């Protein structure tokens, strides 16, 4: 019995060191060596300060900026510690009210815009944290942003094209625009 207890304690100690110390150090070291940006949160810096993450959306409501998707996280928008979708069904009155409120805000910010409103500008993503919008959503906002910043539509359109990411591995997903990166690039134009 004592021999089995010694063996069990020895295995516990050995595997605690292997799985609790050595393995985490190897994985952390490899992540820092090969995926430094991702391992540290894919942070975006501007003027020497961290502005946010490329993986988590930011709330923008000023008409001078591109607006991202709605966030359904509790307490405040894009709360990364409480990622969740709204779980509203397509006929839920709360979802319909949120969509209508966002459409009204988009129309109030740019009443002359006759383009159809892209769905990702009036709905939240499954996580409530999506930092990207579709190319159509960015193009929908170009005229407003150009007018508010006294820039040409062509210069803002070119900026959208520059910050458009293609499909992942050329086949997965759709082309997308990171709202924070695009807005930071806009600020550099002024």
Secondary structure, 3 states (H helix, E strand, C coil): CHHHHHHHHHHHHHHHHHHHHHHHHHHHHHHHHHCHHHHCCCEEEECCEEEEECCCCCCCCCCCCCCCCECCCCCCCCCHHHCCCCCCCCCCHHHHHHHHHHHHHHHHHCCCCCCCCCHHHCCECCCCCCCEEEHHHHHHHHHHHHHHHCCCHHHHHHHHHHCEECCECCCECCCEEEHHHHHHHHHHHC
